[in-house]
Structures are given as C-alpha cells and as structure tokens.
Amino acid sequence: MGIRLKVAQTAKELDDVFWVRRRVYVAQEGKFGGKHNTGRYLTDRFDAHPNCANLIAYEGEEPVATIRLNLDDGVGLPPEQLFDFARERRRIEDAWRRTTGEPAKIGSAGMLAVRRGWRRRRDVIRALFKLAGNVGKSWNATHILVAANHENANMYQRVGFSPLAEKIWNAEIGNYVVPLVSTFADFYARTVGPRLDGVDLLRCFSSHFQRVVFRTGERIFSEYDEADECYVIDVGSVKITTSETRDGRELSFAVLGSGEIFGEMALIDAKTRSANAIAVTDTEVIALRRADFMEGLKQHPDRLDLVLNFISDRLRRMDEFAKLLAYGSPGQRLEFALKGFLDSAKATRRADGSCVLKAGPLDLAAAAGTDESEAAAFLDELTAQGLCEYNDKVIRFLLPNHDSHQPEDHARSS
C-alpha cells in the first residue's frame, strides 16, 4: 500500500493536516495548552496566507504526518513569532542582493507533526523534506527559516540548517525551540539532490507529482488494477513481473533502480495494469497522475515528443523480449535478461572496475523464463571464464571497467 505524500489541496486534506497537528502537539505531547485546548484542529493565520503549502502523508486513508511551508509575502513568517530573526534577515537580504542583484525569497518550514505510531519511519520524514524541497524550488526560494522543536534540531542540522541561538522556552507552545537558518540550495542538495536530474519527465512535470514510500516486499500495483499514474524510482528498486505464463509461473521482466520509470502506459490510456510492481528493497517513488500529465501536455505540447520517444523505446524492448520468449533458446533469453538487469538496475560500480548486481540465479531465471538450473549453469560458465562470481543474491562482474554488453557478447562468441 505504501505511504503517499502530497500537497494538501482539498478541504478534507486540509482538515486532516490540522487534525494531525492537534493529535500530535496537543493530545500526544500536551503542548499548545494540552488538555485545555478543546478545539478539533490546530491552525493559525499563516495557514490562510496565499504562499502556504501544507504537506500531508497518508497510509491508505489514515493521515499520519504533516509539515507546513510558507514563503514570505511581506507580512512575516511563522518562526518570527517565536524568535527575532531581524538581524539574520538583514544579513541574508544584503548578501543576496550584493551577490545576485535580486531580492532574497525567504521561506519557512514548521508544524512538523508525525503521529506516534509512525515516528520510526525515517523514510516518511525524508520524503516530507524532499517534497518540501520540490515545493520550495517551484517558489524559487533562496533561504529557509525554522524555529524547531529542540528535540528535532539535530535532524534539521543534518539537512543543512545552522542554529542561530541556544534553545529558547516558549510559553505559548509549552516547549523549547531552536532558531535555525539554511540556504535553500544547501537544503535542496542534501534532500532532493541531483540524483534524478537526468529524468526529463520530472523536469517537465515537476509541479504535479507526489511521493510514495514502500517497505521491502510491498506491492506497488498488481495486474488488472486500475491504472491512473506512472512512477519514477528515487531510491530503492522495483521488480516488474507477470503471472500470465502457460505454466502459471511468475515471470520477471526487470528489476528497476533509481531513475527508472515504470507504469508509463497509464499516462496514455486509462486501462488496467498489465504487470505487477513490487518493492525489492525499501523504496521511494515519485508518482505522476494521468490527469496532471494531460493537463501539463495541454499547457506545454512541445513535451509530447519526449514522452512518445520514451514509450516507444520501452515498447521496442518488450517486443524484443516477446520474440525471444517465443523463438529464442534459453541461453539467448538469459543473455537478454542479464543485459536488461544491468541496464535497468544501474548496477553498482566499484573503484576496482568491478560491478555488483543485486540478483541471483533465481531472479535471472524468472526474468528469462527458464529454470533456475539453466540460469545457474549460464552463470557457472561465466564464472569459469573469469567474468563473474555469484551467490543466491548477488552477481559480481570482475572485469575492470566492465561494460554491461560484455557478458552477452562473450556468451555469443563461445
């Protein structure tokens, strides 16, 4: 099922944001008046400002975490109610104008609330910060102010924030807060980073996507599910499989890694899924909904060529695989599957020139539609030739500066 993170837009989503805040701060932690605070929601005037984004995380229908972002529109920011940032603001604004000739765009993050049963889910907090980075980038923010719960100050420091003072008691909240500041560039680099900069689809539709986190083994979607969004893997890996084989075995098409896109046919039609997608490791994906995609194409029709080229490449590979399944030998199918694993999973390359693929004979056999014994024999041959070594979970290629085509080319020549 996963945990989905989005910018709250509907009345229900905003109600859920304010309910989670009250549940965490008032009911669970006794802050903001504790039991004397009898309201159903926890909100303030900054939620009504035009440059405000409340992020909300759901597990199924259950709201589990939230954080608020604001961009200053001339009336100040929430952290400035808790600490005098005036001196720091003058320093930021003077330095930024001298450097760029432009005014600084200062934002804030706050009201981070994670319900007790989900506080050990660090992947959810990381995903909240990443989505905050995406929002801040769309605002062209330059700096961020925070007045954080003193217990969370170290977490903010790990993503680029510097404290401006020691912890300060705030009677209204009933807690110590720590004022911190960061450049947006530093925060963005430490959270989102450049990992997916090469994914054109994200550059084209960056203002529309959501994030979803999955634990190892969780199913992202199943065959015949309704399809209304595609996914880009940020971190982790995903196995694409089908059970539509003559003998009923599960057939694995690929194990996909960071930067890979899957479920893309949902952007073109509203039909059901033709395969399963399962998280092989703890995984975070970026989801792009079909409705948002189509709206983006209407506004920017020049993006259509990019999308069609990507989908045609993927269909061409599936056509090649179908022909191999119908007419190819087990060896040819194993070569094709191994190359697909290396290309799609972006195998980890080491300083000594070797590379490591997180797959074993069983994974290779499933991808090639062969028996595990045939896959093991194929790998034994490569091992005997000094090209690799393997166990049940990992294949390590030994050639320095290894090229992913070498096992295929070598096998064909033998």
MARTILO-55833 format. One record per residue (C-alpha): x, y, z. Coordinates in pm, whole numbers, plus 50000, padded with zeros to 5 digits. Example, Ala and Ser with C-alpha at 12.3 -4.5 7.8 and 13.67 -1.06 7.14 Angstrom:
<pators>
512304955050780;513674989450714;
</pators>
This chain:
<pators>
500005000050000;502825024250084;502655058850241;501695086449998;502805122550041;501165151849866;500445188949891;497065192350066;494545207749827;491055196149915;489045206550219;489375171350362;493155170850315;493495204350493;491235192150774;493505161650804;496565184450827;495065204551113;493775172951285;497215156051274;498815187251423;496385187651713;496645149951759;500465151951788;501085185151962;498075187452191;496735152352255;500015132752249;502575158652366;500485182252579;501665213952403;499625244652297;497605242852617;497315205052628;494015192852770;492825229052798;492895232052418;489485218352328;489405225951954;489255198151699;492005213451484;495275232351539;495685261051293;496695297951279;496595327951044;499645316450846;497605287550704;495455313350525;498345331250353;498495327749974;502075314249973;501415284950207;501695247850133;500715221050383;502145186650305;500245155950424;501225119050437;498645090950424;498885053750487;495805042550300;493125066750421;494915073350752;496675107450782;499985101550960;502315131750918;502405167750802;504665198350765;503885234550670;505815256550425;505445294250386;507035319550153;507205355050288;504795378350109;505545408850319;503725400150641;506395378550804;506795341450867;505635317951147;509135312951303;509395350751352;506615347951611;508975326751822;512395343251765;513665376851643;515195368451303;515515405651205;519315406951221;519685374451027;517165386150766;519125418350708;522325398450665;520645374350418;518965401650216;522095423750194;524385394750097;521955380749841;521365414349673;525115421349655;525735387049502;522805384249260;521305418949229;517925403249316;515865403249638;516055371949852;512975349549868;512805337550226;510565308950329;509985288150639;509225252550742;507395243051056;504495225051222;506255191851156;503955166051316;504345128151292;501885105951476;503345083251741;502875050551553;504875063451255;507755082151420;510245054451348;509515057450977;512515079050889;511755073150522;508495092250567;510255122250724;512905121750450;510155120850187;508405150350353;511635170350334;512125160449969;508605171149877;509245203550067;512335208049851;510255203649535;507755229749655;510495254149754;512125250349414;508825258449239;508685290149454;512305299349366;513045301849739;516555312749838;516615308250218;514635290050488;513955299750850;512905274251113;512045275651482;512225238451552;511245217551850;514595214152034;514275176152011;514295178851628;517115204451596;519765178351511;517565164451234;517345198951074;521095203751108;521665171550914;519835186650616;521785219150606;520405241650882;522615261551122;521395272151469;521305309351548;520935305651926;520565280352205;517145265752278;514565291252391;511505284752609;508195294552450;505345296252697;502565296252436;503745263452288;504955249452618;508275237752475;511845247852390;512515258552031;515785263451841;516045290251567;517835277651255;518555290250903;519695274750575;520155284950216;517585267450002;520365254649772;522035236450062;518755221750189;517785210249839;521185194549774;521005174350097;517435162450049;516465160049682;519955162749533;520955157949167;520095120749155;517135124548918;518275155048721;518515134048405;514855123248413;513195145848156;509695136048266;510315151048610;511725183248471;508655186648250;506045179948518;507855188048845;504985208348990;502475179648972;503945148649128;503545131449465;505905108649659;505165073449787;507345052250017;507205014150031;508744988150260;510564957950118;508084933649961;505174957949944;503164957249623;503014989949432;500364976849193;499044943749061;497964930648722;494444942548630;494494971348881;493045003748750;495915024848614;495965062548655;499595071648729;503205062548646;506245061848873;509905072248881;512135054349132;514015078649356;515695053649591;515415015649613;514474990249349;511294975849199;510614942349035;508224941148738;506544907248697;503624889448534;501824857048610;500494853448256;502594823048158;501494789048031;502574770748345;501424797948586;504914807748699;505694843848782;507844859048508;510084888548597;510654914348323;513194935848507;514494948548838;514474986448810;516675010949001;516965048049073;515855070048784;513875042648608;510255048648504;507525022248517;503765020448474;504085046348198;501225032847985;498855047348246;499735081648109;498405072447765;495255052747843;493065045148142;493185007248108;494224982048370;497794972548464;499454945648252;502054935848516;502844935948887;505284960349052;506834950149384;509374968549601;512524946949619;514034969449889;512744998650093;511795021549806;510635057049740;508945065849413;507645097749255;504105093949121;502755113648824;498985111648779;497475108648432;495175138648484;498115161048580;500175147348292;497465155048037;496945189848178;500685195948155;500725184947790;497875208647708;499875237247853;503205225747701;502545204947384;506275206247297;506815179247565;504895153047366;507895141947155;509925134647466;507195112647614;506495093747290;510185086347238;510445071747588;507375049747548;508405037447201;511805026747338;510115007247616;507664990447375;510524981047142;512304963047425;509124944547522;508684933747159;512234920047153;511574901147474;508334886247338;510164873447030;512864857647245;510264840647464;508594826247155;511654816546948;514874821447147;516974794847317;517344795247697;520864809347652;519634838147439;516884846147686;519364845547974;521694869047785;518824893047719;517624891648080;521104897448220;521654927447995;518244940948097;519124937448465;522434955448414;520894983248208;517804988948420;519064983548772;522135005248718;524434980148886;526744994349150;530205000849006;533214999149236;536565016549234;538384984749120;536344983848798;534024955748905;530274959848931;527704943349155;524174933449054;521684925549331;520204894549168;520884857249184;520174826948963;516514825349067;515944861948973;517744856948642;515734825548564;512454843448638;513414872248410;514404848548127;511534824048159;513914794948223;514664770948507;516964781148793;519304752548700;519714767048349;520464801448494;523004786648736;524704767748451;524834800348249;526464818548541;528804789048608;530104792648250;530764829748300;532444822048633;534694795848472;535774821848216;536724845948497;533964870548414;531934869148735;531274853049069;527864849149229;525744836149513;521994833849571;521564871549599;524434888849415;526284886349084;529654904149081;531354910848748;535134910348773;536304927248454;537874961448515;535844989548358;533164963448285;530674971948009;527174958248051;527284943447699;530334921547765;528604890747916;526184890047620;528894894447358;531174869047522;528434843047558;527514846447194;531084840347086;531514809447300;
</pators>
